[in-house]
Amino acid sequence: MTHRPAIIVHVPPHSPTNHSTIHATHKLCHAHAGLRALPDLSRLHHLDDLAVSFNRLPALPLPCLPTKLTALNLSHNQLEQLPEQLPQHLPLLAELDVSYNR
């Protein structure tokens, strides 16, 4: 049995978890999570490092990403191309790994 990390797709506004901690996250790893689409992470304004490697992502929907990302790992997915607007949407991006895609 393979262990898969928990995925936060949506946190209800009145959740008993510490909502401010989730929104203050700087690094998030969704590697090996079986993702076929990205959850909406755009409201995680402090997120600057996102790893979604080893999934099944066929595309990168820019509106789902916070604009302050400095590192993005998309390796080992099913991407065929990147959106033309990537540099404009992620102006602070310094590290981008898209190795082992289509």
TORVO-24594 format. One record per residue: chain; residue in one letter; z, x, y of N, C-alpha, C, O, CB in turn; residue number from 0. Coordinates in steps of 0.2 Angstrom, whole numbers, plus 5000, padded with zeros to 4 digits. Glycine has a CB too. Layout:
<sites>
<"A"; "A"; <Z; X; Y>; <Z; X; Y>; <Z; X; Y>; <Z; X; Y>; <Z; X; Y>; NUM>,
...
</sites>
This chain:
<sites>
<"A"; "M"; <5000; 5004; 4994>; <5000; 5000; 5000>; <5000; 5004; 5006>; <5004; 5009; 5007>; <5006; 4995; 5000>; 0>,
<"A"; "T"; <4995; 5003; 5011>; <4995; 5007; 5017>; <4999; 5004; 5022>; <4999; 4998; 5024>; <4987; 5008; 5019>; 1>,
<"A"; "H"; <5003; 5008; 5026>; <5007; 5006; 5031>; <5003; 5006; 5038>; <4999; 5010; 5039>; <5013; 5010; 5033>; 2>,
<"A"; "R"; <5003; 5000; 5041>; <4999; 4999; 5047>; <5004; 4998; 5053>; <5008; 4994; 5052>; <4994; 4993; 5047>; 3>,
<"A"; "P"; <5003; 5001; 5059>; <5007; 5001; 5064>; <5007; 4993; 5067>; <5001; 4990; 5067>; <5006; 5006; 5070>; 4>,
<"A"; "A"; <5012; 4991; 5070>; <5012; 4985; 5073>; <5007; 4985; 5079>; <5007; 4990; 5083>; <5019; 4983; 5075>; 5>,
<"A"; "I"; <5004; 4979; 5080>; <5000; 4979; 5086>; <5002; 4973; 5091>; <5004; 4968; 5089>; <4992; 4977; 5084>; 6>,
<"A"; "I"; <5003; 4975; 5097>; <5005; 4971; 5102>; <4999; 4968; 5105>; <4995; 4971; 5109>; <5009; 4974; 5108>; 7>,
<"A"; "V"; <4997; 4962; 5104>; <4991; 4958; 5107>; <4993; 4954; 5113>; <4990; 4954; 5118>; <4988; 4954; 5101>; 8>,
<"A"; "H"; <4999; 4951; 5112>; <5001; 4947; 5118>; <5009; 4946; 5117>; <5011; 4944; 5112>; <4998; 4940; 5118>; 9>,
<"A"; "V"; <5012; 4947; 5123>; <5019; 4946; 5123>; <5020; 4940; 5127>; <5019; 4940; 5133>; <5023; 4952; 5126>; 10>,
<"A"; "P"; <5023; 4935; 5125>; <5025; 4929; 5128>; <5029; 4930; 5134>; <5033; 4935; 5134>; <5028; 4923; 5124>; 11>,
<"A"; "P"; <5028; 4927; 5140>; <5032; 4928; 5146>; <5040; 4928; 5145>; <5043; 4931; 5148>; <5030; 4923; 5151>; 12>,
<"A"; "H"; <5042; 4924; 5141>; <5049; 4923; 5140>; <5052; 4926; 5133>; <5056; 4924; 5130>; <5051; 4915; 5140>; 13>,
<"A"; "S"; <5048; 4931; 5131>; <5050; 4935; 5125>; <5057; 4938; 5125>; <5058; 4940; 5131>; <5044; 4940; 5123>; 14>,
<"A"; "P"; <5060; 4938; 5120>; <5067; 4941; 5120>; <5066; 4949; 5120>; <5071; 4952; 5121>; <5071; 4939; 5114>; 15>,
<"A"; "T"; <5060; 4952; 5119>; <5060; 4959; 5120>; <5060; 4961; 5127>; <5059; 4957; 5132>; <5053; 4961; 5117>; 16>,
<"A"; "N"; <5061; 4967; 5128>; <5061; 4970; 5135>; <5054; 4970; 5138>; <5051; 4975; 5137>; <5065; 4977; 5136>; 17>,
<"A"; "H"; <5052; 4965; 5141>; <5045; 4965; 5144>; <5044; 4970; 5149>; <5038; 4973; 5149>; <5044; 4958; 5147>; 18>,
<"A"; "S"; <5048; 4973; 5153>; <5047; 4978; 5158>; <5046; 4985; 5154>; <5042; 4989; 5156>; <5053; 4979; 5162>; 19>,
<"A"; "T"; <5049; 4986; 5148>; <5048; 4992; 5144>; <5040; 4992; 5142>; <5037; 4997; 5142>; <5052; 4992; 5138>; 20>,
<"A"; "I"; <5038; 4986; 5139>; <5031; 4986; 5137>; <5026; 4988; 5142>; <5021; 4991; 5141>; <5030; 4979; 5134>; 21>,
<"A"; "H"; <5027; 4985; 5148>; <5023; 4986; 5154>; <5023; 4993; 5157>; <5019; 4995; 5161>; <5024; 4981; 5159>; 22>,
<"A"; "A"; <5029; 4997; 5155>; <5030; 5003; 5158>; <5027; 5009; 5153>; <5028; 5015; 5154>; <5037; 5004; 5159>; 23>,
<"A"; "T"; <5024; 5007; 5147>; <5022; 5011; 5142>; <5016; 5016; 5145>; <5012; 5014; 5149>; <5019; 5008; 5136>; 24>,
<"A"; "H"; <5017; 5022; 5144>; <5012; 5027; 5146>; <5007; 5029; 5141>; <5001; 5031; 5142>; <5016; 5033; 5149>; 25>,
<"A"; "K"; <5009; 5029; 5135>; <5005; 5031; 5129>; <5005; 5026; 5124>; <5011; 5023; 5122>; <5007; 5038; 5126>; 26>,
<"A"; "L"; <4999; 5024; 5121>; <4999; 5018; 5116>; <4994; 5021; 5110>; <4989; 5023; 5112>; <4997; 5012; 5119>; 27>,
<"A"; "C"; <4996; 5020; 5104>; <4992; 5022; 5099>; <4991; 5016; 5094>; <4996; 5013; 5091>; <4995; 5028; 5095>; 28>,
<"A"; "H"; <4985; 5014; 5093>; <4983; 5008; 5089>; <4978; 5011; 5084>; <4974; 5008; 5081>; <4979; 5003; 5093>; 29>,
<"A"; "A"; <4979; 5018; 5082>; <4975; 5021; 5077>; <4976; 5018; 5070>; <4982; 5015; 5068>; <4977; 5028; 5076>; 30>,
<"A"; "H"; <4971; 5017; 5066>; <4972; 5015; 5059>; <4974; 5008; 5059>; <4978; 5006; 5054>; <4976; 5019; 5054>; 31>,
<"A"; "A"; <4973; 5004; 5064>; <4975; 4997; 5064>; <4970; 4992; 5062>; <4972; 4986; 5062>; <4978; 4995; 5071>; 32>,
<"A"; "G"; <4965; 4993; 5060>; <4960; 4989; 5057>; <4957; 4984; 5063>; <4954; 4979; 5062>; <4963; 4984; 5052>; 33>,
<"A"; "L"; <4957; 4987; 5069>; <4954; 4983; 5075>; <4947; 4982; 5075>; <4943; 4987; 5073>; <4957; 4986; 5081>; 34>,
<"A"; "R"; <4945; 4976; 5076>; <4938; 4975; 5077>; <4936; 4973; 5084>; <4930; 4973; 5086>; <4935; 4969; 5072>; 35>,
<"A"; "A"; <4941; 4972; 5088>; <4941; 4971; 5095>; <4947; 4974; 5098>; <4952; 4974; 5095>; <4939; 4964; 5097>; 36>,
<"A"; "L"; <4947; 4976; 5105>; <4953; 4978; 5108>; <4956; 4972; 5111>; <4953; 4967; 5114>; <4951; 4983; 5114>; 37>,
<"A"; "P"; <4963; 4972; 5110>; <4967; 4967; 5114>; <4967; 4968; 5121>; <4965; 4974; 5123>; <4974; 4967; 5111>; 38>,
<"A"; "D"; <4968; 4963; 5125>; <4968; 4964; 5133>; <4974; 4969; 5135>; <4980; 4966; 5134>; <4968; 4958; 5136>; 39>,
<"A"; "L"; <4973; 4975; 5137>; <4978; 4980; 5139>; <4978; 4981; 5146>; <4981; 4985; 5149>; <4977; 4986; 5135>; 40>,
<"A"; "S"; <4974; 4977; 5150>; <4973; 4978; 5157>; <4979; 4977; 5161>; <4979; 4980; 5167>; <4967; 4973; 5159>; 41>,
<"A"; "R"; <4984; 4973; 5159>; <4990; 4973; 5163>; <4995; 4978; 5162>; <5001; 4978; 5165>; <4993; 4966; 5161>; 42>,
<"A"; "L"; <4994; 4983; 5157>; <4998; 4988; 5156>; <4996; 4994; 5161>; <4993; 4999; 5160>; <4998; 4991; 5149>; 43>,
<"A"; "H"; <4999; 4993; 5167>; <4996; 4997; 5173>; <4999; 5004; 5173>; <4996; 5008; 5176>; <4999; 4994; 5179>; 44>,
<"A"; "H"; <5004; 5005; 5169>; <5007; 5012; 5168>; <5003; 5016; 5162>; <5004; 5022; 5161>; <5014; 5012; 5167>; 45>,
<"A"; "L"; <4999; 5013; 5158>; <4996; 5016; 5153>; <4991; 5021; 5155>; <4986; 5019; 5158>; <4993; 5010; 5148>; 46>,
<"A"; "D"; <4992; 5027; 5153>; <4987; 5032; 5154>; <4984; 5036; 5148>; <4979; 5040; 5149>; <4990; 5037; 5159>; 47>,
<"A"; "D"; <4987; 5034; 5142>; <4984; 5038; 5136>; <4984; 5032; 5131>; <4989; 5030; 5129>; <4989; 5044; 5134>; 48>,
<"A"; "L"; <4977; 5031; 5129>; <4976; 5026; 5123>; <4972; 5029; 5118>; <4967; 5032; 5119>; <4972; 5020; 5126>; 49>,
<"A"; "A"; <4975; 5028; 5112>; <4972; 5030; 5106>; <4970; 5024; 5101>; <4975; 5021; 5099>; <4976; 5036; 5102>; 50>,
<"A"; "V"; <4964; 5023; 5100>; <4962; 5018; 5096>; <4957; 5020; 5090>; <4952; 5017; 5089>; <4959; 5012; 5100>; 51>,
<"A"; "S"; <4958; 5026; 5088>; <4954; 5030; 5083>; <4955; 5026; 5076>; <4960; 5023; 5075>; <4956; 5037; 5083>; 52>,
<"A"; "F"; <4950; 5028; 5072>; <4950; 5025; 5065>; <4951; 5018; 5064>; <4955; 5015; 5061>; <4956; 5029; 5061>; 53>,
<"A"; "N"; <4947; 5014; 5068>; <4947; 5007; 5068>; <4939; 5005; 5067>; <4935; 5009; 5064>; <4949; 5004; 5075>; 54>,
<"A"; "R"; <4938; 4999; 5068>; <4931; 4996; 5067>; <4928; 4993; 5073>; <4924; 4988; 5073>; <4931; 4991; 5061>; 55>,
<"A"; "L"; <4929; 4997; 5079>; <4927; 4994; 5085>; <4920; 4995; 5086>; <4917; 5001; 5086>; <4931; 4998; 5091>; 56>,
<"A"; "P"; <4916; 4990; 5087>; <4908; 4990; 5088>; <4907; 4991; 5095>; <4901; 4993; 5097>; <4905; 4984; 5085>; 57>,
<"A"; "A"; <4911; 4990; 5100>; <4910; 4990; 5107>; <4916; 4991; 5111>; <4922; 4991; 5108>; <4906; 4983; 5110>; 58>,
<"A"; "L"; <4915; 4993; 5117>; <4921; 4995; 5122>; <4921; 4990; 5128>; <4917; 4991; 5132>; <4921; 5002; 5124>; 59>,
<"A"; "P"; <4925; 4985; 5127>; <4925; 4980; 5133>; <4929; 4983; 5139>; <4935; 4983; 5138>; <4927; 4973; 5131>; 60>,
<"A"; "L"; <4926; 4985; 5144>; <4930; 4988; 5149>; <4935; 4984; 5153>; <4940; 4986; 5154>; <4925; 4990; 5155>; 61>,
<"A"; "P"; <4934; 4977; 5153>; <4939; 4973; 5156>; <4946; 4973; 5153>; <4951; 4971; 5155>; <4937; 4966; 5157>; 62>,
<"A"; "C"; <4946; 4975; 5146>; <4952; 4975; 5142>; <4956; 4982; 5144>; <4962; 4982; 5142>; <4950; 4975; 5135>; 63>,
<"A"; "L"; <4953; 4986; 5147>; <4957; 4993; 5148>; <4960; 4993; 5155>; <4957; 4991; 5160>; <4952; 4998; 5147>; 64>,
<"A"; "P"; <4966; 4996; 5156>; <4969; 4998; 5162>; <4965; 5003; 5166>; <4963; 5008; 5162>; <4976; 5000; 5161>; 65>,
<"A"; "T"; <4964; 5003; 5172>; <4960; 5007; 5176>; <4963; 5014; 5177>; <4959; 5019; 5179>; <4958; 5004; 5182>; 66>,
<"A"; "K"; <4969; 5015; 5175>; <4972; 5022; 5176>; <4972; 5026; 5170>; <4976; 5031; 5170>; <4980; 5021; 5179>; 67>,
<"A"; "L"; <4968; 5025; 5165>; <4968; 5029; 5159>; <4966; 5036; 5161>; <4961; 5037; 5165>; <4964; 5026; 5154>; 68>,
<"A"; "T"; <4969; 5041; 5158>; <4967; 5048; 5159>; <4964; 5051; 5152>; <4961; 5056; 5152>; <4973; 5052; 5162>; 69>,
<"A"; "A"; <4967; 5048; 5147>; <4964; 5050; 5140>; <4963; 5044; 5136>; <4967; 5039; 5136>; <4970; 5054; 5137>; 70>,
<"A"; "L"; <4957; 5044; 5133>; <4955; 5038; 5128>; <4952; 5041; 5122>; <4947; 5045; 5122>; <4950; 5034; 5132>; 71>,
<"A"; "N"; <4955; 5040; 5116>; <4952; 5042; 5110>; <4949; 5036; 5106>; <4953; 5031; 5104>; <4958; 5045; 5106>; 72>,
<"A"; "L"; <4943; 5036; 5106>; <4939; 5031; 5102>; <4936; 5034; 5096>; <4931; 5031; 5093>; <4934; 5028; 5107>; 73>,
<"A"; "S"; <4938; 5039; 5093>; <4935; 5043; 5088>; <4935; 5038; 5081>; <4940; 5034; 5081>; <4938; 5049; 5086>; 74>,
<"A"; "H"; <4930; 5039; 5077>; <4930; 5036; 5070>; <4930; 5028; 5071>; <4935; 5025; 5068>; <4937; 5038; 5066>; 75>,
<"A"; "N"; <4926; 5026; 5075>; <4925; 5019; 5075>; <4917; 5017; 5074>; <4914; 5021; 5070>; <4926; 5016; 5083>; 76>,
<"A"; "Q"; <4915; 5012; 5076>; <4908; 5010; 5075>; <4904; 5009; 5081>; <4899; 5005; 5082>; <4907; 5003; 5071>; 77>,
<"A"; "L"; <4906; 5013; 5086>; <4902; 5013; 5093>; <4895; 5016; 5093>; <4894; 5021; 5090>; <4906; 5016; 5098>; 78>,
<"A"; "E"; <4891; 5012; 5096>; <4884; 5015; 5096>; <4882; 5018; 5103>; <4878; 5022; 5104>; <4879; 5009; 5094>; 79>,
<"A"; "Q"; <4886; 5015; 5108>; <4885; 5017; 5115>; <4891; 5015; 5119>; <4895; 5011; 5117>; <4878; 5014; 5118>; 80>,
<"A"; "L"; <4891; 5018; 5125>; <4897; 5017; 5129>; <4894; 5013; 5135>; <4888; 5014; 5137>; <4900; 5024; 5132>; 81>,
<"A"; "P"; <4898; 5009; 5138>; <4896; 5005; 5144>; <4894; 5010; 5150>; <4897; 5015; 5151>; <4901; 5000; 5146>; 82>,
<"A"; "E"; <4889; 5008; 5153>; <4886; 5012; 5159>; <4892; 5013; 5164>; <4892; 5018; 5168>; <4880; 5010; 5162>; 83>,
<"A"; "Q"; <4896; 5007; 5165>; <4901; 5007; 5170>; <4907; 5011; 5169>; <4912; 5011; 5173>; <4902; 5000; 5172>; 84>,
<"A"; "L"; <4907; 5014; 5163>; <4913; 5018; 5161>; <4916; 5023; 5167>; <4922; 5022; 5168>; <4912; 5022; 5155>; 85>,
<"A"; "P"; <4912; 5027; 5170>; <4915; 5031; 5175>; <4918; 5027; 5181>; <4923; 5029; 5184>; <4910; 5036; 5177>; 86>,
<"A"; "Q"; <4915; 5022; 5183>; <4917; 5018; 5188>; <4924; 5014; 5187>; <4928; 5014; 5191>; <4912; 5013; 5191>; 87>,
<"A"; "H"; <4924; 5012; 5180>; <4930; 5008; 5178>; <4936; 5012; 5177>; <4942; 5010; 5178>; <4928; 5004; 5172>; 88>,
<"A"; "L"; <4935; 5018; 5174>; <4940; 5023; 5173>; <4939; 5029; 5177>; <4938; 5035; 5174>; <4940; 5024; 5165>; 89>,
<"A"; "P"; <4940; 5029; 5183>; <4939; 5035; 5187>; <4944; 5041; 5186>; <4942; 5047; 5188>; <4939; 5033; 5195>; 90>,
<"A"; "L"; <4949; 5040; 5183>; <4954; 5045; 5182>; <4953; 5048; 5175>; <4957; 5053; 5173>; <4961; 5043; 5183>; 91>,
<"A"; "L"; <4949; 5046; 5171>; <4948; 5048; 5164>; <4946; 5055; 5164>; <4941; 5057; 5167>; <4943; 5044; 5161>; 92>,
<"A"; "A"; <4950; 5059; 5161>; <4949; 5067; 5160>; <4947; 5068; 5153>; <4944; 5073; 5152>; <4955; 5070; 5162>; 93>,
<"A"; "E"; <4950; 5065; 5148>; <4949; 5066; 5141>; <4946; 5060; 5137>; <4949; 5054; 5138>; <4955; 5068; 5137>; 94>,
<"A"; "L"; <4940; 5061; 5134>; <4937; 5055; 5131>; <4934; 5058; 5124>; <4930; 5063; 5124>; <4931; 5052; 5135>; 95>,
<"A"; "D"; <4937; 5055; 5118>; <4935; 5057; 5112>; <4931; 5051; 5109>; <4934; 5046; 5107>; <4941; 5059; 5107>; 96>,
<"A"; "V"; <4924; 5052; 5108>; <4920; 5047; 5104>; <4917; 5050; 5098>; <4912; 5048; 5096>; <4915; 5045; 5109>; 97>,
<"A"; "S"; <4920; 5055; 5095>; <4917; 5059; 5089>; <4917; 5054; 5083>; <4922; 5049; 5083>; <4921; 5065; 5088>; 98>,
<"A"; "Y"; <4913; 5055; 5079>; <4912; 5051; 5072>; <4911; 5044; 5074>; <4915; 5039; 5071>; <4919; 5052; 5068>; 99>,
<"A"; "N"; <4907; 5042; 5078>; <4904; 5035; 5079>; <4897; 5035; 5077>; <4894; 5040; 5074>; <4905; 5033; 5086>; 100>,
<"A"; "R"; <4894; 5029; 5078>; <4887; 5028; 5076>; <4882; 5032; 5080>; <4876; 5032; 5079>; <4885; 5021; 5075>; 101>,
</sites>
